[in-house]
Amino acid sequence: MIDIGTELLPAAQAEVIGLAVLRADRTVQQKVGRLVEWLPALGADCCLCTLLVGMEAEMAALSEGRRDVIALSGVRAELPGLDRPVTAVILWNGDQSHYVVIAMPDFTARQAEIMFESERRARRLMEQQLEAANSEVRFASLARTRLRLARDLHDTLVHSIIALLTQIRLTRHFLATDPARVSDGLAIAEEAAINGLARARDAIARLRMPDDLEPGSDVEEMLSDFARQTGIEVSTRIDDGARAGLQD
């Protein structure tokens, strides 16, 4: 049987394992190493600690030879500085009528924790990348919408200016040939200026307030651009109710 003095004590003193001796009445007789500090103080019943609470029957079965060992795998002792899982094994030394507790780091559980943490980090990274990609798509859609509105504004201004120039030239011609028609020409020029100004103001307002745009059209346009660039056939169907919700 295990001899605490000669076989395991050096390893416990070197903090490789934790070692403890429990009397037959389950009271703690000796503790060596930080890995068994989860046991109660010397002289206390070991079943008072969190890891062994309610295990009186199992301890009795061990001392009576009805079971060979008690193993607690992958448990985490709530101790300062002990940040890794511990596997604890309890044996019965019949020659000396006491229990022997051996605690050692559970490297398998630790590796599982490392793997799970790595997976969580990878998932967070993927979520961040997806969020960044979504932001880029939204920005690209907004930029494309602004560019379209800027082109509309440019076309509106150019059309209005051309119409005004044409009417001004006609009015100048009427001034020399038919002065009675000058008033009509000025009225037409004024109407063209008013209409052009209204259209320009509308385009500028839409350019400044992208939230008032119609996202449904943007979605369809984005999918059309994607189909043109990739050659992949894309079909779009937006219900009337959903389209109204997007416009709201």
Residue pairs with C-beta under 8 A, 6 or more apart in sequence:
1 91
1 93
1 94
1 95
1 96
2 8
2 91
2 93
2 100
4 19
4 21
4 30
4 100
8 17
8 19
8 102
9 19
9 32
11 17
11 19
12 18
12 19
12 32
12 33
13 32
13 33
15 33
15 34
15 35
16 104
17 33
17 35
17 102
17 103
17 104
18 31
18 32
18 33
18 34
18 35
18 36
18 37
18 86
18 101
18 102
18 103
18 104
19 30
19 31
19 32
19 33
19 36
19 100
19 101
19 102
19 103
20 28
20 29
20 30
20 31
20 32
20 36
20 39
20 100
20 101
20 103
21 28
21 29
21 30
21 98
21 99
21 100
21 101
22 28
22 29
22 46
22 90
22 98
22 99
22 100
22 101
23 29
23 98
23 99
24 63
24 97
24 98
24 99
25 45
26 45
26 46
26 47
26 56
26 59
26 99
27 43
27 44
27 45
27 46
28 39
28 40
28 41
28 42
28 43
28 44
28 46
29 42
29 98
30 42
31 37
31 39
31 42
33 103
34 79
34 81
34 82
35 77
35 82
35 86
35 103
35 104
35 105
36 88
36 101
36 103
37 77
37 79
37 82
38 49
38 50
38 51
38 77
38 78
38 79
38 86
38 103
39 46
39 49
39 101
40 46
40 48
40 49
46 52
46 59
46 99
46 101
47 53
47 54
47 55
47 56
47 59
50 78
51 72
51 75
51 77
51 88
52 59
55 70
58 67
58 70
59 70
59 90
59 99
61 67
62 68
62 69
62 70
62 90
62 91
62 92
62 99
63 92
63 99
65 92
65 94
69 89
69 90
69 91
70 89
70 90
71 87
71 88
71 89
71 90
72 86
72 87
72 88
72 89
72 90
73 87
73 106
73 109
74 85
74 87
74 106
74 108
74 109
75 85
75 86
75 87
75 88
75 106
76 82
76 84
76 85
76 86
77 86
84 105
84 106
84 109
84 110
85 105
85 106
85 109
85 110
85 113
86 103
86 104
86 105
86 106
87 103
87 104
87 105
87 106
87 109
88 101
88 102
88 103
89 101
89 102
89 103
90 99
90 100
90 101
90 102
91 99
91 100
91 102
92 99
92 100
93 99
93 100
137 222
141 218
141 222
142 210
144 218
144 221
144 222
145 210
145 213
145 218
146 207
146 210
149 203
149 206
149 207
150 207
152 203
153 200
153 203
153 204
153 207
156 196
156 199
156 200
156 203
157 196
157 200
159 196
160 192
160 193
160 195
160 196
160 197
160 199
160 200
161 196
163 192
163 196
164 189
164 192
164 193
164 196
167 185
167 188
167 189
167 192
168 189
170 185
171 182
171 185
171 186
171 189
174 181
174 182
174 185
175 182
205 212
206 212
206 213
214 246
214 247
215 246
215 247
216 238
216 242
216 243
216 246
216 247
219 236
219 238
219 246
220 236
220 238
223 234
223 236
224 234
226 232
226 234
227 233
227 234
238 246
